[in-house]
Amino acid sequence: MAWDQSVSDWLLAGDISIVYQAKRDLLPAAEPELQQLQVRIPLEGWGQKLLDARRPDGHWGRGYYSPKWTSTHYSLLDLRLLCPPRDNRPCRETLSMLLSECIAKDGGVNYAKTVPDSDVCIAGMVLNMACYFGMEQTLLTTLVDFLFRTSLPIGGWNCAHTKGHQHFSAHTTISVLEGLLSYLKWGYTYRHADIGALVAAGEEQFLIHHLYQSHTSGEPMDVRMTKLSYPPRWHSDILRVLDYFRAAGRPYDPRMDDALRILRTKRHRDGRWPLQANHPGQVHVAMEAPGKASRWNTLRALRVLVHFKNRHLCFDNPELADQ
């Protein structure tokens, strides 16, 4: 998988968070340079704007989950995706507040006081954020237990499991897998020996479904799963799932072919990928405009294709196949 100098230069002209991840994942950079870039993420660009929107009481928006994308929950998730230094004080303070106030009796995270059951998807996202920002393990054990308890017999997770839904939800499962990957990556040890099997079962559900397809019809579970959006919020899509498998260091599986083919054919002639859609709603920072070339999607697509670069796939467009 190759790209020309103009694409590299374009990525490196983006927000500092893009520059940091491009240098970390695609372009050669020594650790001291990466550290120098990372410390700038909270101080300029998107990271600074998100942190400046934090209120004196530690919240964003009107609280933990309102309004949706400007809430405390999704503001923290946006910051986690930017990859600032893990010891970022404002994020750690707000996460301490969240974990002390929102862990429910069932062990999950429940922002809605009128709903009896915790949301599994939210629990996965909170675990992801909490592990990235280095929260103490003692604050996370109930979350881990909750994710074990809510896993489906077939593998994966579904937020509607308490209503009898026993088929995996791609949206919920990707959020939980990302949370568990963060838990394993950052060295947490509680139930460590058992998590591998739990993760493998969730990953297998994605592979059975070719990452985005209905198991009965072979059609997309949701056509939006084939569109390139960012940030993903709670939604699953092919690039998010492929990027998870890359981050987890998983090897190629032929059941990824359909998603990889779609991703390759979305590449424009200039070597960039577009932002095809976003998830509507008020935001603190409009990082990119739909319909335009997207540094986020180009960065993520390139690192996915680099990870799977030795696979010989058949593509609908032969001119793209040998790029």
SESELO-876212 format. One record per atom (N, C-alpha, C, CB): y, x, z; residue in one letter. Coordinates in steps of 0.2 Angstrom, whole numbers, plus 5000, padded with zeros to 4 digits. Each point is the difference from the previous one (the first is absolute). Glycine has a CB too. Layout:
SESELO-876212
YXZA
...
end
This chain:
SESELO-876212
499450045000M
500649965000M
500650045000M
499449915006M
501050094989A
500650044999A
500649965000A
499350094994A
501349945007W
500649974999W
500550054998W
499849905008W
500850084989D
500450064997D
500650015006D
499749974988D
500750085010Q
500550025005Q
500549955002Q
499850124996Q
500349844999S
500549955000S
499849955006S
500450014988S
499049975012V
499849955006V
500050045006V
499249944992V
500650125009S
500150045006S
500750005002S
499050074998S
501549954998D
500750005001D
500349935002D
500150104992D
499649855005W
500249935002W
499849985007W
500049974988W
499450055014L
499849985006L
500450045006L
498849984995L
501350095003L
500450045005L
500749985000L
499250094998L
501149874998A
500649975000A
500149945004A
500250054989A
499249935014G
500049935004G
500250015007G
499249964992G
500749995012D
500150005007D
499650055003D
500249885000D
500050155006I
499750055003I
499349995002I
501150035004I
498749914997S
499349985002S
499650014994S
500449915008S
499850074986I
499750014994I
499950084998I
500449894995I
500150155006V
500050074999V
499450035005V
501350004997V
498749985009Y
499650025005Y
499249994998Y
500949985009Y
499049964989Q
499349984998Q
499850034994Q
500149895006Q
500450114989A
499850044994A
499850075001A
500849924994A
499650115010K
499950075002K
499350015004K
501250025000K
498749935004R
499450005004R
499349994996R
500749965010R
499449994985D
499449984997D
499950024993D
500149905007D
500450124989L
500050024993L
500250074998L
500249884998L
500350145005L
500450064998L
499950055006L
500849944993L
499150135005P
499850055005P
500650015005P
499350054992P
500649945014A
500550025005A
499750025007A
500749914995A
499650145007A
499750035007A
500249965006A
500150114995A
499549895010E
500149965006E
500850015003E
498850015002E
501550044998P
500750015002P
500449954996P
499850125005P
500249894989E
500449954995E
499949935001E
500050094992E
499349895009L
499949935002L
500349985006L
498950014994L
501150035011Q
500249985007Q
500849994999Q
499150065006Q
501249994990Q
500749994999Q
500249944997Q
500150124999Q
499549864996L
500149934996L
499949945005L
499750064989L
499849955015Q
499849945004Q
500549985005Q
498850034998Q
501550025005V
500549995005V
500649974998V
499650105006V
500549904987R
500649974997R
499949924999R
500350114994R
499149875006I
499949934998I
500349955005I
498950044996I
501249975010P
500449955004P
500750015000P
499050005008P
501250054989L
500750025000L
500449994994L
499750095007L
500049894988E
500349984993E
499649954996E
500550115000E
499849864995G
499749954996G
499749945003G
499850104993G
499649885005W
499749945002W
499850005007W
499649994989W
500250075014G
499850015007G
500649985004G
499150084997G
501549965002Q
500649995004Q
500249925000Q
500450124997Q
499649854997K
500249934999K
499649965004K
500450024989K
498949995011L
499649965004L
500150015008L
499250004991L
500950065011L
500150015007L
500749985002L
499350104999L
501249904997D
500749975001D
499949935001D
500650094994D
499049875003A
499949935001A
499749985007A
499949994987A
499850065017R
499749985006R
500549995005R
499150084998R
500849865006R
500549985005R
499950045006R
500049884995R
500550115010P
500050045006P
499449985004P
501350015000P
498549934999D
499449985005D
499350024997D
500749905003D
499350144991G
499450034998G
499749964994G
499850055011G
500549894987H
499849954995H
500350014994H
499749925008H
500050064986W
500349994994W
500049924999W
499750124995W
500749865000G
500149934999G
500149965006G
499250024990G
500449925010R
500149965006R
499450015005R
500649924993R
499050135006G
499450015005G
499450034996G
500549905007G
499050094996Y
499450034998Y
499749984993Y
499750015012Y
500549934986Y
499749974994Y
500449964996Y
498950015005Y
501849994996S
500549964997S
500750034999S
499449905005S
500950104989P
499749974994P
499450054997P
501149954997P
498550034999K
499450034998K
500150084999K
499649894995K
500750135000W
500150074998W
500550045004W
499649964988W
500950005015T
500450045004T
499950005007T
500849974992T
498650005010S
499850005007S
499850075003S
499649884998S
500350125008T
499850065004T
499350034997T
500649965010T
498949994989H
499450024997H
500050044993H
499549905007H
500950064989Y
500050034993Y
500550064999Y
499649894996Y
500950115008S
500450065000S
499650065003S
501049935002S
498650065003L
499650065002L
499550024995L
500149965012L
499649994984L
499550024995L
500450034994L
499349905004L
501350084994D
500350044995D
500250075002D
500549894997D
499750125010L
500150075002L
499450045000L
500949965007L
498550014995R
499450045000R
499850024993R
499649935010R
500550034985L
499950024993L
500450054997L
499649894999L
501050125004L
500550054998L
499750075003L
501049925000L
498650085005C
499750065003C
500650055003C
499149994992C
501349985013P
500450045004P
499650045005P
501049924999P
499350135004P
499650035006P
499749955004P
500850104999P
498649925004R
499649955004R
500349995007R
499050044994R
501450015008D
500349995006D
500749975000D
499450105004D
500749864991N
500749964999N
500149965006N
499950004988N
500650015016R
500149975007R
500149924999R
500550115004R
500049874991P
500149925000P
499349974998P
501250024997P
498450004999C
499449974998C
499550005006C
500250034988C
499850025015R
499550015006R
500349955006R
499750124997R
500949875004E
500349965005E
499849934998E
500950085003E
499249904991T
499949934998T
499349985000T
501050004993T
498550055005L
499349995000L
499849995007L
499850064990L
500549985015S
499849995007S
500149935002S
500250125002S
500449864996M
500249935002M
499549954997M
501250035001M
498749984993L
499549954996L
499350005004L
500750024989L
499150045012L
499350005003L
500049975007L
499750104993L
500849915011S
500049975006S
500149925000S
500450115004S
500049874991E
500249935000E
499549954996E
501250045002E
498549994993C
499749964995C
499250005000C
501050014993C
498750035011I
499350005000I
499749945003I
500050135000I
499649834997A
499849945003A
499450005004A
500549954990A
499350005013K
499450005004K
499350014996K
500649925007K
499450074986D
499550014996D
500050084998D
499949884996D
500650165006G
500050074998G
500450014994G
498950015005G
501349944991G
500350014994G
500850005001G
499049954993G
501450045002V
500750005000V
500249934998V
500150124997V
500249845007N
500249934999N
500850005001N
498849965004N
501550034990Y
500849995001Y
500149935001Y
500250104993Y
499449855005A
500149935000A
499849975006A
499950004988A
500549995017K
499849975006K
499649945000K
501050065005K
499149904990T
499749934999T
499450004997T
501149964999T
498650104998V
499450014997V
499550035004V
500650014989V
498849965013P
499650035005P
499650074997P
499849885004P
500150134990D
499650064998D
500550054997D
499049934998D
500850135003S
500450064997S
499950014993S
499950065011S
500549974985D
499950014993D
499750064999D
501049934998D
498450074998V
499750064999V
500450054996V
498949945001V
501450044994C
500450044995C
500550035004C
499849924990C
500650055014I
500550035004I
499750055004I
500749895000I
498850105003A
499750055005A
499850064996A
499549915007A
500350094987G
499950064996G
500650044999G
499049944995G
501550025003M
500750034998M
500350035007M
500249924991M
499750055014V
500350035007V
499650065001V
500349895004V
499050114996L
499650065001L
500250064996L
499149935003L
501150054990N
500250054996N
500650045002N
499549934991N
501050025011M
500750035002M
499950045006M
500649904995M
499050075010A
500050035007A
499750075000A
499949885004A
499550124991C
499750075000C
500450054996C
498949945000C
501550044995Y
500450054997Y
500550025004Y
499849944990Y
500550025014F
500650025005F
499750035007F
500849924994F
498650095006G
499750035006G
500049975006G
500350104995G
499649835005M
500049975007M
499350015003M
500749914995M
499450095012E
499450025004E
499449964999E
500850035009E
498650004991Q
499449964999Q
499949945004Q
499550114996Q
500749905011T
499849945004T
500449944998T
499950085009T
500649934987L
500449944998L
499649964994L
501150055004L
498449994993L
499749984994L
499349975000L
500750084995L
499049935011T
499349995001T
499849924999T
499950105007T
500649864995T
499849934999T
500149984993T
500449985011T
500050054985L
500149994993L
499450024996L
501250025001L
498550045001V
499450024997V
499449955001V
500450125001V
499649865006D
499449965001D
500149934997D
499950055011D
500749934988F
500249944996F
499750004993F
501049985007F
499150084990L
499850014993L
499350004999L
501150064998L
498649975007F
499250005000F
499849935001F
499950115005F
500449854999R
499749935002R
500249964994R
500250025012R
500349994984T
500249954995T
499750024993T
501049975006T
498650094993S
499750024994S
499549954998S
500250125002S
499749874992L
499649954997L
499350034999L
500949944994L
498550025007P
499450024999P
499850044993P
499749915008P
500750064987I
499950034993I
500450074999I
499849884996I
500750135009G
500550054999G
500749984999G
499050074996G
501549965006G
500649984999G
500349955005G
499850024988G
500849965011W
500349955005W
500349944996W
500250105008W
499949854996N
500449944997N
500449975006N
499149984991N
501550015008C
500549975006C
499749935001C
501050074996C
498749905000A
499849935001A
499350005003A
500749964991A
499050095012H
499350005002H
499949955006H
499950124997H
500649865007T
499949965005T
499949934997T
500750075008T
499549924986K
500049934997K
499350004996K
501349994999K
498350065001G
499349994997G
500050044993G
499949895006G
500750144992H
500050044994H
499650075001H
501149954997H
498450065000Q
499550065001Q
500050044994Q
499349945007Q
501250054988H
500050044994H
500650055001H
499549914992H
500550155006F
500550055001F
500749984997F
499150095001F
501449925002S
500750004997S
500250074998S
500349895007S
499950124987A
500250064997A
500750025004A
499549984989A
500949975012H
500750015004H
499850035007H
500649914993H
499050055010T
499950025007T
499650075001T
500049885003T
499550134992T
499650055001T
500350074998T
499149934997T
501450074998I
500350064999I
500550025005I
499949974988I
500449985016S
500450025005S
499650035006S
500849914997S
498750065004V
499550035006V
499850074998V
499749885003V
500050124991L
499850074998L
500550055000L
499249954993L
501450045005E
500650055001E
500150015007E
500549964990E
499449995015G
500150015007G
499550055003G
500549895001G
498950104997L
499450045002L
500050074998L
499349895001L
500950114992L
500150074997L
500550045004L
499749964989L
500950015013S
500550035004S
499750025007S
500949944994S
498750025009Y
499750015006Y
499650065000Y
500049885003Y
499650134992L
499550054999L
500450074998L
499149924997L
501450074999K
500450064998K
500350045005K
500249944989K
500150025016W
500450035005W
499750015006W
500949944995W
498450065005G
499650035005G
499949965006G
500450104997G
499649835003Y
499849965005Y
499350005001Y
501049934998Y
498750065008T
499350015001T
499749945003T
500250115002T
500149845000Y
499749945003Y
499649964995Y
500949995008Y
498450004993R
499549974995R
500050044993R
500249895006R
500050174994H
500050044994H
499450004997H
500950075005H
498549944998A
499450014997A
499749934996A
499750085009A
500649874993D
499849934997D
500549984994D
499549975011D
501050064989I
500549984995I
499850014993I
500950025008I
498850034991G
499850024993G
499649954996G
500050115004G
499549865000A
499649944997A
500449944999A
499050055005A
501549944999L
500549944999L
500450014994L
500049985013L
500350084986V
500450014995V
499650004993V
500750075007V
498749964993A
499650004994A
499849934998A
499550115003A
500449855001A
499849934999A
500649964996A
499250005010A
501450024993G
500649974997G
500150034993G
500549985012G
499550084987E
500050034994E
499649974995E
500450115005E
498949884997E
499549984995E
500249934998E
499250065006E
501149904998Q
500349934997Q
500550014995Q
499849955011Q
500650104989F
500550014995F
499650024993F
500950035009F
498650024992L
499750024995L
499549954996L
500050115006L
499749844998I
499649954998I
500549954995I
499250015010I
501449994992H
500549954997H
500450044995H
500149935010H
499750134988H
500450054995H
500750005002H
499249974991H
500950035016L
500750015003L
500449945000L
499950124997L
500049834998Y
500549954999Y
499749934997Y
500950094999Y
498449914999Q
499749954997Q
499749955004Q
499950084990Q
500049865008S
499649955003S
499350014999S
500949924998S
498750085008H
499350014999H
499649954996H
500150065011H
500249884988T
499749954996T
500250004993T
499949935010T
500750084988S
500249994994S
500250074996S
500449895003S
499750165001G
500250064997G
500750004998G
498950024996G
501549935005E
500750004999E
500450025006E
499849904992E
500850125007P
500450035006P
500049945005P
500750074993P
499249955013M
500149965006M
500749975000M
499150065007M
501449984991D
500749985000D
500350044994D
500149965013D
500250014982V
500350044995V
500550055002V
499849914992V
500550085014R
500550045003R
499650075002R
500749905004R
498750104997M
499650065002M
500050054994M
499349935008M
500950054986T
500050054995T
500750024998T
499049954995T
501550035009K
500750024999K
500250055004K
500249884996K
500250165002L
500250065005L
500649985003L
499550084992L
500549915015S
500549995004S
500150055006S
499849884997S
500850125006Y
500150055005Y
500649985004Y
499450094994Y
500649905013P
499550015004P
499549955000P
500750065008P
498649954993P
499549955000P
500149945005P
499250094995P
501149935010R
500049955006R
499349985002R
501149954996R
498749995004W
499349985002W
499549994994W
500549955011W
499850064983H
499649994994H
499650064998H
500949924997H
498550065001S
499550054997S
500250004992S
499149985009S
500850084988D
500150004993D
499650074998D
501149944999D
498850074994I
499550054998I
500350075002I
499649934991I
501050085009L
500350075001L
500050015008L
500749994990L
499449965014R
499950015007R
499350025002R
501049925002R
498550044995V
499350025002V
499850064997V
499849885000V
500450144994L
499850074997L
500350055005L
499949954988L
500850045014D
500350055004D
499750015007D
501049974993D
498749975009Y
499650015006Y
499450044999Y
500449895004Y
499250104991F
499450044999F
500250074999F
499449904995F
501250125002R
500250074999R
500150035007R
500549974988R
499949995016A
500250035006A
499450015005A
501149944999A
498450025000A
499450005004A
499650064997A
500049885003A
500150154992G
499650054997G
499449984997G
500550075008G
499449864990R
499449984997R
499950024993R
500149905007R
499350114991P
499850024993P
500149944995P
499250095005P
500849934989Y
500049954995Y
499449955000Y
500650084993Y
499549865006D
499449954999D
500149964994D
499949995013D
499650004983P
500149974993P
500349935001P
499150064995P
500949915011R
500249935001R
500850005000R
498949975006R
501450094994M
500750015000M
500350004993M
499950075011M
499749934984D
500250014993D
500549954998D
498950054998D
500949895003D
500549954998D
500750005002D
499049934999D
501050095008A
500750015003A
500350064997A
499649945011A
500150114988L
500250074998L
500349994993L
499250065007L
500449904989R
500249984993R
500749975000R
498850004996R
501249955008I
500649965000I
500650045002I
499449905003I
500550145002L
500550055002L
500350044995L
499550005011L
500050034985R
500250054995R
500449974994R
498950065003R
500949874995T
500349974995T
500749985002T
498949964995T
501350045011K
500649985002K
500550055000K
499549925007K
500350144991R
500450065000R
500550004993R
499150075007R
501549944994H
500449994994H
500050074996H
500849925006H
499550084988R
500050064996R
500350065003R
500049924990R
500550065015D
500450065003D
499650035006D
501149954996D
498350025005G
499650035005G
500149975007G
500050104994G
500449845006R
500249975006R
499749935001R
501150075000R
498849915006W
499749935001W
500649965002W
498950045003W
501149894996P
500549965002P
499949975007P
500249974988P
500350005014L
500049955006L
499949934996L
500750075009L
498749904991Q
500049944996Q
500249945004Q
499050054994Q
501049955013A
500149955004A
500250025007A
499349924993A
501050045011N
500150015007N
499849945003N
500950094999N
499149915008H
499849945004H
500749975002H
498850055004H
501449894994P
500649985001P
500249995007P
499949944990P
500750075012G
500249995007G
500650055001G
498949965004G
501550035002Q
500550045002Q
499750075002Q
500749905004Q
499750154994V
499850075002V
500650045003V
499150004991V
500750055013H
500650055002H
500250044994H
499550005012H
500050034984V
500150054995V
499649974994V
500250105009V
500249894986A
499749994993A
499850074997A
500649894998A
498850135003M
499950074998M
500050014992M
499350015010M
500449944987E
499950004992E
500149934997E
499350115001E
500949894993A
500149944997A
499449984995A
501250025000A
498549925001P
499549974996P
500250014992P
499649925009P
499950104987G
500150014993G
500250074998G
500349885000G
499950165005K
500250074999K
499550055001K
501249965003K
498850104995A
499650055002A
500050015008A
500150064988A
499349955015S
499950005007S
499850075002S
499849885000S
500650165004R
499750065003R
499449995004R
501250054999R
498949905005W
499449985005W
499449994996W
500849955008W
499250014987N
499449994996N
499750064996N
500449885000N
500150154997T
499850064997T
499750065004T
501049974992T
499350045014L
499750045005L
499349985002L
501250035004L
498749914997R
499449985003R
499550004994R
500549935009R
499750054985A
499550004995A
499850074998A
500549894996A
499950155004L
499950074998L
499550035005L
501150014995L
499049985012R
499650035005R
499349975000R
501050035007R
499049904991V
499349974999V
499650034994V
500549905005V
499950114990L
499650024994L
499950085000L
500649914994L
499850135010V
499850065001V
499350015004V
501350035000V
498749925005H
499450005005H
499449994996H
500749965009H
499349994986F
499449994996F
500050034993F
500049895006F
500450174993K
500150034994K
499450024996K
501050035005K
498449984998N
499450024997N
499649954997N
500050105007N
500249844994R
499649944997R
500249994993R
499949955012R
499550044984H
500149984993H
500049934999H
499550114997H
501049865002L
500149935000L
500149984992L
500449985013L
499449964986C
500249974993C
500649955001C
498850014996C
501750015000F
500649965001F
500249964994F
500450085008F
499949864993D
500249964994D
500550044996D
499849895007D
500650154995N
500550044996N
499850075000N
500949925003N
498850104991P
499850075000P
500550055001P
499149964993P
501550025005E
500650055001E
500150025007E
500549964989E
499449995016L
500150015007L
499450035003L
500749905000L
498750094997A
499450035003A
500050075000A
499449914996A
500950135000D
500050075000D
500650035003D
499250004990D
501249965013Q
500650035003Q
499850045007Q
500749904995Q
end
